[in-house]
Amino acid sequence: YSCRQSCCFSLQAEFNNNPDSLFFNDGIKQIDFVLVYEDEDKKELDKKKIFQRRKASLMKMGMELEVTRSVVDEKLLFVKVHMPWDVLCTYAEVLHIKMPIKRNDISTTSSPFSCLTKHFYPSVHLIAKETEFFTAPFEKNRLEYFFMEDQDNFFTPSTRSRMAYHLLSRAPYEVRGPAIKLGITKLLDGGVYKAAYPLHDVSGVQPSKEEKCPNVRYLLFNEWAHPKNFYKMQPLDLIRKYYGEKVGIYFAWLGFYTAMLALAAIVGLGCFIYGYKTQDTSTWSKEVCDPLIGGQTVMCPQCDGECTYWRLNNTCDSSKKLCIFDNFGTLVFAVFMAIWVTLFLEFWKRYQAELEYDWDTVEFLEQEEQPRPEYEAKCNYDRVNPITQEKEKVPYTAFGRCMRVSLGIGTVLFWIMLILASVVAIIVYRLAVFFSFSKQLRADIKELEPFKEYVTPQMATSVTASIISFVIIMVLNLLYEKLPRTKTEYENSLTLKMFLFQFVNYYSSCFYIAFVKGKVVGYPGKPVYLLGEYRNEECDPGGCLIELTTQLTVIMGGKAIWNNIQEVLMPWVKNLIFHYCTRVGSEKVTPRWEQDYALQPIGKLGLFYEYLEMVIQFGFVTLFVASFPLAPFLALINNIFEIRVDAWKITTQFRHMVPEKAQDIGAWQPILQGVAILAVATNAMIIAFTSDMIPRLVYYWSFSVYPYGDHANYTMEGYINNTLSVFDIKDFSDKSRPLQTPYWFENSTTCRYRDFRYPPGHPRQYEYSIYYWHVIAAKMAFIIVVEHIVYFTKFVLSYMIPDVPTAVRDKIKREKYLTHVMLHEVNLKLVTKNLKPVWKALLRRNNFAYHEC
């Protein structure tokens, strides 16, 4: 093994039949990382030279190795990596890892509700509360000031693995002129190594028999990942200790988001129940269903030629369903959600500040995060750093950077245009299929009498288009998934690009239904055509809100079901297939590193797609909640399972991911804030332009009484008649005139359509009426007033709620003070030590001068 021969220390050893061991065969050296490669002697001759030429030393930095052949597959070799104490100390200082200096002496008060909430926490007998320490960046020359009970356990296993990966990812293995090839990632991509991972400490479902084994993975499975714990809080400190801060902060955010959803879900469910209970008391819905009103109201055809006249009471069922979502409770809930979003983000900042302090990421600066190896390997150009005024290497010139940015923007725009093209295709499908359904659907389902009333052309078009839209979304998503300086910058850049794509992909169809459909349709005598051929869609007489609700239900529900199936089944089936393929050696005792090799590898982006999934869901919960108050409730149910599914997945189905440092949720935070700001505008516009609430209010307060109405008191009676304009069938164009008329239409000369226009015979026939301009003015006033009130409330709440709790601020100041004292004492001792020879020389000189005198 040429890659291993130049290392500091290497030993080939046989497996000692201890499947739970986390140490070298000597039982002393702890395994910090494992590399897997295929023995060159077992390879084909034509590949042997290629692999030997590409391999180079990754172990020049003092790491110790032990190589063991696979028990199941003789071609595989496992290289166990150990970090000696001196190497750990060196790189702990390089990475600015904070270590404990003193126990936290600031008293904390327990919650008065702890006697009740203790039942919702993991057992303290199994998962004890972590001891709190004040910490400071590690320095080798000040080792005596750090709190150390045991040198072997001073650095946690996750910290050791993180430092080992740091070395492995930056060790050069090939140098050709100015080009340098770095680290384990390139070797994994090239197939030189088959895998590289830190070890799990134990099997996920059974505790280890080793005395030294902490059994953290077993505890996490039994007290966190198991479905029986769905009602319990998460052991975040233990998750962070085992998987690192990056995984810990994700589950902390997901748990906090889920807990906050509980309140929104209760209020939303209450609004839904209110709408359901009052749907039969709605005056305008009664008028639609009334045989003497809706049954006598003849509606104009909604497409050219094949569509015919129909009665308004055909939409009786959909109008009742609409009442469930289009009521005053929805308006209250939309305002509530705008305030809820603000509280969620502000309280998350506070909670995040507590985690930053507890997990030692308060001062996690860029210098603590090393550049990505891929970035370093491409640094071939010189530039002057504007801060240090020193030369540094960069991977591209200013022109090259401009070209890369332009290419990236062009790629994103291309995919967005592709999505918009798919949206246009869905619109064309809606128009074409509605025409077809209007012509044949009633005849095709005449035998299904119980369902004939519910399966209308509008409903059939809406449901099928929603399903096709969902399928297109998932396909484009899969296609799209197939060089900033630091890893965080790299992920932030990718986050913004991917979210922009997903935003357009998931929400474009909802925005179309909410703000475009039915807004520019003309009137029966002069309809508006898309592409000069397809007549624009019209909404139901009750509006497009119920169709928007259908679209949200299909996409949100389908996405949740698909993602959970994918997250559970895919890794489980892959692991099952792998175990089946290697069943020959299944009766043999396999070591821990080989058991972990049989698990699925973690993707390069780690938890990126988990974050993306939740942020997209957050958009559905906030952007369109005015049309679907059940969204928070469905999201809550999904997230309760999501936490346990993600926990089960990373605990039992995947190899141990490399622990990483993270201060916060990264670029997702400003994205959430942007979605929260946009949600106020979208919900106000949905209530104003998509629902029928504003026209109903205008009618109730202005047009139901004198001078526009005939009623003595404010009422909703006559609303339906007032909102349907009259059209003379003689004014149909040859293209839009219906080819057939129903038998009951023989003596009719007019039909009705949804709009506010003057009737035929009026001096301004078919022009917008005074009612239309009243409604438009009311809609604009509603949007302006609601937005200003909500934004002002959000601003006040943001100002009143501090981002950092007072207790955390005091702890940070105390820690800085102790660090300052420690540094002062060290510097004082150093000065004293350096001045001792000087003082002794001066004393000797003075004594000599005295004796001379």
C-alpha positions in Angstrom: 0.0 0.0 0.0 2.1 2.9 -1.4 -0.3 5.5 0.1 0.4 4.1 3.6 4.1 3.3 3.4 5.3 6.9 3.9 3.3 7.5 7.0 4.6 8.1 10.5 3.5 4.8 11.9 1.7 1.9 10.1 0.8 -1.5 11.3 -1.2 -4.4 9.7 -3.2 -6.3 12.2 -5.7 -9.1 12.1 -9.2 -8.6 13.5 -9.3 -9.5 17.2 -12.9 -10.8 17.2 -14.1 -8.0 19.3 -17.0 -6.5 17.3 -17.6 -3.5 19.7 -14.0 -2.3 19.9 -13.3 1.3 19.1 -9.5 1.0 19.6 -6.5 -0.4 17.8 -5.6 -4.0 18.7 -3.6 -2.7 21.6 -6.8 -1.5 23.3 -5.2 1.9 24.0 -5.2 4.0 20.8 -8.7 5.3 20.0 -9.9 5.0 16.4 -10.6 8.6 15.2 -11.3 7.9 11.5 -11.5 5.0 9.1 -10.5 4.8 5.4 -11.5 1.9 3.1 -9.7 0.9 0.0 -9.4 -2.1 -2.3 -6.1 -4.0 -2.1 -4.1 -3.5 -5.3 -3.0 -7.1 -5.3 -6.6 -8.1 -5.7 -7.3 -5.7 -8.6 -7.1 -6.3 -12.3 -3.6 -5.7 -13.7 -4.6 -2.9 -16.0 -6.1 -0.9 -13.1 -3.3 -1.7 -10.6 -0.9 0.8 -12.1 -3.5 3.6 -12.3 -4.4 3.2 -8.6 -0.7 3.0 -7.5 0.2 6.1 -9.5 -2.7 8.2 -8.0 -2.2 7.2 -4.4 0.1 9.3 -2.3 0.7 9.9 1.4 -2.1 11.4 3.4 -0.5 10.6 6.7 2.6 12.9 6.8 1.3 14.9 9.8 1.9 12.5 12.7 -1.2 10.3 12.5 -0.9 6.7 13.4 -2.5 3.9 11.4 -3.5 0.3 11.7 -4.6 -1.7 8.7 -7.1 -4.6 8.9 -8.4 -6.8 6.1 -12.1 -7.2 5.8 -13.8 -10.2 7.4 -16.4 -10.4 4.7 -14.6 -9.3 1.5 -10.9 -10.1 1.3 -10.3 -7.4 -1.3 -11.2 -4.6 1.2 -8.7 -3.1 3.6 -9.7 -0.8 6.5 -7.2 1.8 7.6 -7.8 2.9 11.2 -6.6 6.4 12.0 -5.5 7.5 15.4 -4.6 11.1 16.4 -1.8 11.2 19.0 -2.0 13.7 21.9 0.5 16.2 20.4 -1.3 16.2 17.1 -4.6 16.8 18.8 -3.2 19.7 20.7 -1.6 21.3 17.7 -4.7 21.2 15.5 -7.1 22.1 18.4 -5.1 25.4 18.5 -5.2 25.8 14.7 -9.0 25.3 14.6 -9.5 27.6 17.6 -11.4 24.8 19.4 -12.8 26.1 22.7 -12.1 23.9 25.8 -13.4 24.2 29.4 -11.4 26.4 31.8 -13.8 26.6 34.8 -17.2 25.3 35.9 -20.0 27.7 35.3 -20.6 29.5 38.7 -23.6 31.6 37.6 -26.7 30.3 39.2 -29.6 29.4 37.1 -33.3 29.3 38.1 -35.4 26.3 37.2 -38.8 26.8 35.6 -41.9 26.8 37.9 -43.5 24.3 35.5 -40.6 21.8 35.7 -42.7 19.4 37.7 -45.0 19.1 34.7 -42.6 19.4 31.8 -40.2 16.8 33.2 -42.4 14.1 31.7 -41.7 15.4 28.2 -37.9 15.2 28.5 -35.7 12.1 28.1 -34.9 10.2 31.3 -32.3 12.1 33.4 -31.1 8.7 34.7 -30.1 7.7 31.2 -29.1 11.1 29.7 -27.7 13.3 32.4 -27.6 17.0 32.1 -24.2 18.2 30.7 -22.0 20.1 33.2 -21.7 23.7 32.2 -18.2 25.2 31.8 -16.7 28.5 30.9 -14.5 28.0 27.8 -11.6 29.6 26.0 -9.8 28.8 22.7 -7.3 26.1 23.3 -3.5 26.9 23.5 -0.8 24.3 24.1 1.4 26.6 26.1 -1.5 27.3 28.6 -2.6 23.7 29.1 -2.5 23.9 32.9 -5.3 26.5 32.8 -7.8 24.2 31.1 -10.1 21.9 33.1 -8.8 18.4 32.4 -9.8 15.4 34.5 -8.6 12.8 32.0 -6.3 13.4 29.1 -7.8 10.5 27.0 -11.3 12.1 27.3 -10.3 15.8 27.2 -11.2 16.0 23.5 -14.6 14.4 22.7 -14.8 11.7 20.0 -16.6 14.1 17.7 -13.9 16.8 18.2 -11.2 14.2 17.5 -13.0 13.1 14.3 -13.4 16.7 13.2 -9.6 17.3 13.5 -8.8 14.0 11.8 -11.0 15.0 8.8 -9.4 18.4 8.7 -6.0 16.8 8.3 -7.1 14.2 5.8 -8.9 16.7 3.6 -5.8 18.9 3.3 -3.0 16.5 2.9 -1.5 16.9 -0.7 -1.2 13.7 -2.7 0.0 15.0 -6.1 1.8 18.1 -7.1 2.2 19.1 -10.8 3.8 22.5 -11.1 1.5 25.1 -9.6 -1.4 22.7 -9.4 -1.8 20.8 -6.1 -4.3 18.0 -5.6 -5.5 17.9 -2.0 -7.1 15.5 0.3 -9.4 12.6 0.8 -12.4 14.1 -1.1 -10.6 13.9 -4.4 -9.4 10.4 -3.7 -12.9 9.3 -2.9 -14.3 10.9 -6.1 -11.6 9.2 -8.1 -12.3 5.8 -6.6 -8.9 5.5 -4.9 -10.6 5.1 -1.6 -14.1 3.6 -1.4 -15.1 5.3 1.9 -13.9 7.6 4.7 -15.9 8.0 7.9 -15.7 8.3 11.7 -17.0 5.4 13.7 -20.3 5.0 15.4 -19.6 4.0 19.0 -22.1 1.1 19.1 -24.8 -0.6 17.2 -27.9 1.5 17.1 -30.3 -1.0 18.6 -28.2 -2.7 21.3 -25.7 -1.4 23.9 -22.1 -2.3 23.7 -20.4 -4.9 25.9 -17.2 -2.8 26.1 -16.7 -1.1 29.4 -15.1 2.0 27.8 -17.9 2.4 25.3 -20.2 5.4 26.1 -23.2 3.9 24.2 -24.3 7.3 22.9 -25.7 6.0 19.7 -27.8 3.4 21.6 -29.1 6.2 23.9 -29.9 8.4 21.0 -31.8 5.6 19.3 -33.7 4.5 22.4 -34.5 8.0 23.8 -34.7 10.1 20.6 -35.0 8.3 17.3 -37.5 5.6 18.4 -41.1 6.5 17.4 -42.2 6.0 21.0 -40.5 9.3 21.9 -42.7 11.4 19.5 -44.0 13.5 22.4 -40.6 14.1 24.1 -38.2 16.9 23.8 -34.9 16.2 22.0 -31.6 15.6 23.9 -29.9 18.4 22.0 -26.7 18.5 24.0 -26.2 14.8 23.4 -26.9 15.2 19.7 -24.4 18.0 19.5 -21.8 16.0 21.5 -22.2 13.0 19.2 -22.8 14.6 15.7 -21.4 18.1 16.1 -22.9 21.5 16.2 -24.2 21.5 12.6 -26.5 18.6 13.2 -27.4 19.8 16.6 -28.5 23.3 15.3 -30.7 21.6 12.6 -32.6 19.5 15.1 -32.8 22.4 17.5 -34.3 24.6 14.8 -36.7 21.8 13.6 -37.9 21.1 17.1 -38.4 24.8 17.9 -40.3 25.3 14.6 -42.5 22.3 15.4 -43.2 23.5 18.9 -44.2 27.0 17.6 -46.4 25.3 14.9 -48.5 23.8 17.7 -50.1 27.2 18.6 -50.6 28.1 14.9 -52.2 24.7 14.3 -54.6 25.1 17.2 -55.8 28.5 15.9 -56.0 27.3 12.3 -57.9 24.2 13.3 -60.3 26.5 15.2 -60.8 28.6 12.1 -61.5 25.6 10.0 -64.0 24.2 12.5 -65.7 27.6 12.7 -66.0 27.7 8.8 -67.3 24.1 8.8 -70.0 24.8 11.4 -71.1 28.0 9.7 -71.1 26.9 6.1 -74.9 26.2 6.1 -75.7 29.7 7.6 -74.0 31.7 4.8 -76.6 33.9 3.1 -74.9 34.0 -0.3 -74.3 30.2 -0.2 -78.0 29.7 0.5 -78.8 31.9 -2.5 -76.6 29.8 -4.8 -78.3 26.6 -3.6 -81.8 28.0 -3.5 -83.8 26.5 -6.4 -85.7 29.8 -6.8 -82.5 31.9 -7.0 -79.5 29.8 -8.0 -81.8 27.3 -9.8 -83.3 30.1 -11.9 -80.0 31.9 -12.6 -78.7 31.0 -16.1 -75.0 31.3 -16.4 -73.1 32.0 -19.7 -70.9 29.3 -21.3 -67.3 29.3 -20.0 -65.7 28.2 -23.2 -66.3 28.7 -26.9 -68.6 26.5 -29.0 -68.9 23.2 -27.1 -69.7 24.7 -23.7 -73.3 25.5 -23.1 -75.5 27.4 -20.6 -75.7 26.1 -17.0 -77.6 26.9 -13.8 -75.9 28.6 -10.9 -77.0 26.0 -8.4 -74.7 23.5 -10.1 -72.0 25.0 -7.9 -73.9 24.6 -4.7 -71.6 22.1 -3.3 -68.4 24.0 -4.1 -69.9 27.2 -2.7 -70.5 25.4 0.6 -66.9 24.2 0.7 -65.8 27.7 -0.1 -67.5 29.0 3.0 -65.3 26.8 5.1 -62.2 28.7 4.0 -63.6 32.1 2.8 -64.9 33.7 6.0 -64.0 36.3 8.6 -62.2 33.7 10.7 -59.7 33.3 7.9 -59.0 37.1 7.9 -58.3 36.9 11.7 -56.1 33.9 11.2 -54.1 35.6 8.4 -53.3 38.5 10.7 -52.5 36.1 13.5 -50.0 34.2 11.3 -48.2 37.4 10.3 -47.6 38.1 14.1 -46.8 34.4 14.7 -44.1 34.5 12.0 -42.5 37.5 13.7 -42.6 35.8 17.2 -41.2 32.6 15.7 -38.2 34.4 14.2 -37.5 36.6 17.2 -37.8 33.8 19.8 -35.7 31.6 17.6 -32.9 34.2 17.6 -33.1 34.2 21.4 -33.0 30.4 21.6 -30.2 30.3 19.0 -28.2 32.8 21.1 -28.5 30.4 24.1 -27.3 27.5 22.0 -24.4 29.6 20.6 -23.2 30.2 24.1 -23.8 26.6 25.4 -22.1 25.1 22.4 -19.2 27.6 22.2 -20.0 29.1 18.9 -20.6 32.7 20.0 -17.3 33.9 18.4 -17.2 31.5 15.6 -15.5 33.7 13.1 -14.3 33.1 9.6 -10.7 32.5 10.7 -12.0 29.5 12.7 -13.4 28.0 9.6 -10.7 26.8 7.2 -11.0 27.2 3.4 -12.5 24.3 1.5 -9.8 21.9 0.1 -11.4 22.2 -3.3 -10.9 26.0 -3.1 -7.3 25.8 -1.9 -6.4 23.4 -4.7 -7.4 25.9 -7.3 -5.6 28.9 -5.8 -3.1 29.7 -8.5 -3.4 33.5 -8.9 -2.0 36.2 -6.7 -3.9 39.2 -5.3 -3.3 41.7 -2.5 -5.6 41.2 0.5 -7.4 44.6 1.1 -7.3 44.1 4.8 -3.8 42.6 5.5 -2.2 44.2 2.4 -0.4 41.0 1.9 -0.3 38.7 -1.1 -2.6 35.7 -1.1 -3.6 33.0 -3.5 -7.0 33.0 -5.2 -8.5 30.5 -7.6 -9.4 33.0 -10.3 -8.9 36.5 -11.6 -11.5 39.3 -11.5 -12.4 38.4 -15.1 -12.7 34.8 -14.2 -14.9 35.5 -11.2 -17.1 37.7 -13.4 -17.5 34.8 -15.9 -18.3 32.3 -13.2 -20.9 34.6 -11.6 -22.5 35.2 -15.0 -22.5 31.5 -15.8 -24.1 30.8 -12.4 -26.8 33.5 -12.9 -27.4 32.2 -16.4 -27.9 28.7 -15.2 -30.4 29.7 -12.5 -32.3 31.9 -15.0 -32.4 29.0 -17.5 -34.0 26.7 -15.0 -36.4 29.4 -13.8 -37.5 30.0 -17.4 -38.0 26.2 -17.8 -40.2 26.2 -14.8 -42.2 29.2 -16.1 -42.6 27.3 -19.4 -44.0 24.3 -17.5 -46.4 26.7 -15.8 -47.6 28.0 -19.1 -48.0 24.4 -20.3 -50.1 23.6 -17.3 -52.3 26.7 -18.1 -52.7 25.5 -21.7 -53.6 22.1 -20.3 -56.2 23.7 -18.0 -57.8 25.5 -20.9 -57.8 22.6 -23.3 -59.0 20.0 -20.8 -61.7 22.3 -19.4 -63.1 22.5 -22.9 -63.0 18.7 -23.3 -64.5 18.1 -19.8 -67.3 20.6 -20.5 -68.1 18.7 -23.6 -68.0 15.1 -22.5 -67.6 14.8 -18.7 -71.3 14.9 -17.8 -72.2 12.3 -20.4 -69.3 10.0 -19.4 -70.3 9.9 -15.8 -74.1 9.8 -16.2 -74.1 6.2 -14.8 -72.3 7.4 -11.6 -75.3 9.3 -10.4 -74.1 9.8 -6.7 -70.9 11.5 -7.9 -72.3 13.4 -10.9 -73.2 16.4 -8.7 -69.7 16.7 -7.3 -67.5 16.0 -10.4 -67.9 19.3 -12.3 -65.7 20.3 -15.2 -64.1 23.0 -12.9 -63.3 20.5 -10.2 -62.0 17.8 -12.6 -59.7 20.3 -14.3 -58.4 21.7 -11.0 -57.6 18.3 -9.4 -55.9 16.8 -12.5 -53.9 20.0 -13.2 -52.8 20.0 -9.5 -51.6 16.4 -9.8 -49.8 17.0 -13.1 -48.2 20.2 -11.6 -47.0 18.2 -8.6 -45.4 15.5 -10.8 -43.7 18.2 -12.9 -42.4 19.9 -9.7 -40.8 16.7 -8.5 -39.3 15.8 -11.9 -37.8 19.3 -12.3 -36.6 19.1 -8.7 -34.7 15.8 -9.4 -33.2 17.2 -12.6 -31.9 20.4 -10.9 -30.3 18.4 -8.0 -28.3 16.3 -10.5 -16.3 28.3 -5.8 -16.7 30.4 -2.8 -13.9 30.5 -0.2 -15.1 28.7 2.9 -17.5 25.8 3.2 -20.1 28.1 4.8 -19.9 30.5 1.9 -20.2 27.6 -0.5 -23.3 26.3 1.2 -24.8 29.8 1.5 -24.3 30.4 -2.2 -25.8 27.0 -3.1 -28.7 27.7 -0.6 -29.7 30.9 -2.3 -29.6 29.4 -5.8 -31.5 26.2 -4.9 -34.1 28.1 -2.9 -34.7 30.5 -5.7 -35.2 27.5 -8.1 -37.5 25.7 -5.6 -39.4 28.9 -4.8 -40.4 29.3 -8.4 -40.9 25.5 -8.9 -43.2 24.9 -5.9 -45.1 28.2 -5.7 -45.5 29.4 -9.3 -48.7 27.4 -9.9 -50.1 28.7 -6.6 -49.3 32.3 -7.5 -51.0 31.8 -10.9 -54.2 30.6 -9.4 -54.2 33.2 -6.6 -53.3 36.3 -8.7 -53.7 35.6 -12.4 -56.5 33.1 -13.1 -59.9 34.7 -13.7 -58.5 38.3 -13.5 -58.3 39.0 -17.3 -61.1 37.1 -19.0 -63.1 39.9 -20.6 -66.9 39.2 -20.9 -68.9 36.6 -23.0 -69.2 38.8 -26.0 -65.5 39.7 -26.1 -63.4 37.1 -24.2 -59.6 37.3 -23.8 -57.5 34.6 -25.5 -54.1 33.2 -24.5 -51.7 32.8 -27.5 -54.6 34.0 -29.6 -56.3 30.5 -29.4 -57.1 29.4 -25.9 -59.8 31.3 -24.0 -58.6 32.4 -20.6 -59.9 30.5 -17.6 -62.7 31.9 -15.4 -63.1 31.3 -11.7 -66.2 29.7 -10.2 -68.9 32.3 -9.2 -67.5 32.0 -5.7 -63.9 32.8 -6.8 -60.7 30.9 -7.2 -60.0 30.4 -3.5 -61.3 26.8 -3.4 -59.1 25.9 -6.3 -56.1 27.5 -4.6 -56.9 25.4 -1.5 -57.0 22.2 -3.7 -53.7 23.1 -5.3 -52.0 23.6 -1.9 -53.5 20.4 -0.5 -52.2 18.3 -3.4 -48.7 19.8 -3.5 -48.2 20.1 0.2 -49.6 16.7 1.0 -48.0 14.9 -1.9 -44.6 16.5 -1.1 -44.8 15.4 2.5 -45.8 11.8 1.6 -43.2 11.5 -1.1 -40.4 12.9 1.0 -41.1 10.7 4.0 -41.4 7.6 1.8 -38.1 8.5 0.1 -36.3 9.2 3.4 -37.5 6.0 5.0 -37.6 3.5 2.2 -34.6 4.5 0.1 -31.8 4.0 2.7 -33.5 1.0 4.2 -33.9 -0.8 0.9 -30.3 0.1 -0.1 -29.0 -1.3 3.2 -31.2 -4.4 2.8 -29.8 -5.0 -0.7 -26.2 -4.5 0.5 -26.7 -7.0 3.4 -28.3 -9.5 0.9 -25.3 -9.2 -1.4 -22.8 -9.8 1.4 -24.9 -12.5 3.2 -22.1 -15.1 2.6 -20.1 -13.7 5.5 -23.1 -12.8 7.6 -22.4 -15.6 10.0 -19.0 -14.2 10.8 -18.3 -11.7 13.6 -17.7 -8.3 11.9 -15.9 -5.4 13.6 -17.5 -2.0 14.2 -15.8 -0.4 11.2 -17.1 -3.0 8.9 -20.6 -2.8 10.2 -20.5 1.0 9.6 -19.2 0.5 6.1 -22.4 -1.5 5.3 -24.5 1.6 6.0 -25.3 4.4 3.6 -22.8 7.2 3.1 -23.9 10.7 4.0 -24.3 13.0 1.0 -21.8 15.8 0.4 -24.4 18.4 1.3 -25.3 16.8 4.6 -28.6 18.2 5.9 -29.0 20.7 3.1 -32.1 19.0 1.6 -33.7 18.5 5.1 -33.4 22.3 5.6 -34.7 22.9 2.1 -37.7 20.6 2.6 -38.7 22.4 5.9 -38.2 25.9 4.4 -40.4 25.1 1.5 -43.0 23.8 3.9 -42.6 27.1 5.9 -43.5 28.9 2.7 -46.7 26.9 2.3 -47.6 27.5 5.9 -47.1 31.3 5.7 -47.5 32.5 2.1 -50.9 31.1 1.4 -52.3 30.4 4.8 -55.3 32.8 4.1 -56.6 30.2 1.7 -55.8 27.1 3.7 -55.9 27.5 7.5 -55.2 23.8 8.0 -51.7 24.2 6.6 -50.1 24.7 10.1 -51.9 21.6 11.4 -50.8 19.4 8.6 -47.2 20.8 8.9 -47.3 20.0 12.6 -48.3 16.4 12.1 -45.7 16.0 9.4 -42.9 17.5 11.5 -43.6 15.3 14.5 -42.9 12.4 12.2 -40.1 14.3 10.4 -38.0 14.7 13.6 -38.1 11.0 14.4 -37.6 9.9 10.7 -34.6 12.1 10.3 -33.2 10.9 13.7 -33.9 7.3 12.9 -32.3 7.8 9.5 -29.0 9.3 10.6 -28.8 7.0 13.7 -29.5 3.6 12.1 -29.2 3.9 8.3 -26.2 6.1 7.7 -22.6 6.2 8.6 -21.5 8.6 11.2 -21.3 12.0 9.5 -18.2 14.1 10.0 -18.9 16.5 12.9 -18.9 20.1 11.8 -19.0 23.5 13.6 -21.9 25.8 12.9 -23.0 29.0 14.6 -26.5 29.3 13.2 -28.7 27.9 10.4 -26.7 30.0 7.8 -28.4 31.5 4.8 -31.7 29.9 5.8 -32.2 32.6 8.4 -32.5 35.6 5.9 -34.5 33.4 3.6 -37.0 32.8 6.4 -37.1 36.5 7.1 -37.7 37.3 3.5 -40.5 34.7 3.3 -42.1 36.2 6.4 -42.1 39.7 4.9 -43.5 38.4 1.6 -46.2 36.4 3.5 -47.8 39.6 4.8 -48.3 40.9 1.2 -49.4 37.6 -0.3 -52.0 36.9 2.3 -53.4 40.5 2.1 -53.6 40.1 -1.7 -55.2 36.7 -1.4 -58.0 38.1 0.8 -58.3 41.2 -1.4 -58.1 39.6 -4.9 -58.7 35.9 -4.6 -61.4 35.6 -1.9 -64.8 37.2 -2.1 -64.5 38.9 1.3 -64.0 42.5 0.1 -66.9 42.4 -2.5 -69.2 41.0 0.2 -68.1 43.8 2.7 -68.7 46.5 0.0 -72.1 45.1 -0.8 -73.1 44.8 2.9 -72.0 48.3 3.9 -72.8 50.2 0.7 -74.8 48.4 -2.0 -77.4 46.6 0.1 -79.0 49.9 1.3 -79.9 53.3 -0.1 -78.8 54.8 -2.4 -77.6 51.7 -4.3 -79.8 49.0 -2.7 -83.4 48.5 -1.9 -83.1 47.0 1.6 -83.9 49.1 4.7 -81.1 47.5 6.8 -77.6 46.2 6.1 -77.9 42.6 4.8 -76.3 40.0 2.5 -79.6 39.2 0.8 -79.4 39.9 -3.0 -75.6 39.6 -3.0 -75.4 36.9 -5.7 -77.7 38.8 -8.0 -75.7 42.0 -7.5 -72.4 40.4 -8.3 -73.5 38.7 -11.5 -73.7 40.9 -14.6 -76.2 40.4 -17.4 -75.3 39.5 -21.0 -77.6 39.5 -24.1 -77.1 36.3 -26.0 -77.5 38.2 -29.3 -74.1 39.8 -28.6 -72.2 36.5 -28.8 -69.5 36.4 -31.6 -69.7 33.5 -34.1 -66.6 31.9 -32.4 -67.9 32.0 -28.8 -71.6 31.3 -29.5 -72.6 27.9 -28.0 -73.4 25.2 -30.6 -76.0 23.5 -28.4 -78.5 24.8 -25.9 -80.3 22.8 -23.1 -84.0 22.2 -23.4 -84.8 24.5 -20.5 -83.2 27.5 -22.2 -85.5 27.9 -25.2 -87.2 31.2 -24.1 -84.2 32.8 -22.4 -82.6 35.9 -24.0 -79.9 36.7 -21.4 -77.4 34.9 -19.3 -75.3 35.9 -16.3 -71.5 36.0 -15.8 -69.2 36.9 -12.8 -68.2 40.5 -13.2 -69.3 44.1 -12.3 -70.4 45.5 -15.7 -73.4 47.6 -16.9 -76.2 45.5 -18.5 -77.1 45.6 -22.2 -79.2 48.6 -23.1 -77.3 50.8 -20.7 -75.5 53.8 -22.3 -72.2 52.3 -21.2 -73.2 48.7 -21.7 -70.5 46.0 -20.8 -68.2 48.7 -19.2 -67.2 48.4 -15.6 -69.9 49.7 -13.2 -69.6 51.9 -10.1 -69.7 48.7 -8.0 -66.4 47.6 -9.7 -64.6 50.8 -8.8 -65.9 50.7 -5.2 -64.6 47.1 -4.9 -61.2 48.0 -6.4 -60.8 51.0 -4.0 -61.8 48.9 -1.1 -59.3 46.2 -2.1 -56.4 48.6 -2.4 -57.3 50.3 0.9 -57.5 46.9 2.6 -54.0 45.9 1.4 -52.4 49.2 2.4 -54.0 49.3 5.8 -53.5 45.7 6.7 -49.8 45.7 5.5 -49.0 48.8 7.4 -50.6 47.6 10.6 -49.0 44.2 10.4 -45.6 45.6 9.5 -45.7 48.1 12.3 -46.7 45.3 14.7 -43.8 43.2 13.5 -41.4 46.1 13.9 -42.6 46.8 17.5 -42.3 43.1 18.4 -38.8 42.9 16.8 -37.7 45.9 18.8 -39.2 44.8 22.1 -37.8 41.3 22.0 -34.0 41.3 22.5 -32.0 38.8 20.3 -29.8 37.7 23.2 -31.4 36.9 26.7 -29.9 38.8 29.6 -28.8 35.6 31.3 -26.8 34.6 28.3 -25.3 38.1 27.9 -24.1 37.9 31.6 -22.5 34.5 31.0 -20.7 35.7 27.9 -19.3 38.7 29.8 -18.2 36.4 32.7 -16.5 34.0 30.3 -14.6 36.9 28.6 -13.5 38.2 32.0 -12.2 34.8 33.0 -10.4 34.4 29.7 -8.8 37.8 30.1 -7.7 37.0 33.7 -6.1 33.7 32.4 -4.3 35.5 29.6 -3.1 38.2 32.0 -1.8 35.7 34.5 0.0 33.7 31.7 1.6 36.9 30.3 2.6 38.1 33.8 4.3 34.8 34.5 6.0 34.9 31.1 7.3 38.4 31.7 8.4 37.4 35.2 10.2 34.4 33.9 12.0 36.4 31.2 12.9 39.2 33.6 14.4 36.9 36.3 17.8 36.6 34.5 17.9 40.3 34.0 17.1 41.1 37.7 19.7 38.6 38.8 22.4 40.2 36.5 21.5 43.6 37.8 21.7 42.4 41.4 25.1 40.8 40.8 26.3 44.0 39.2 25.1 46.2 42.1 26.7 43.8 44.6 30.0 43.9 42.7 29.9 47.7 42.5 29.2 47.9 46.3 32.2 45.7 47.1 34.4 47.8 44.8 33.4 50.9 46.7 
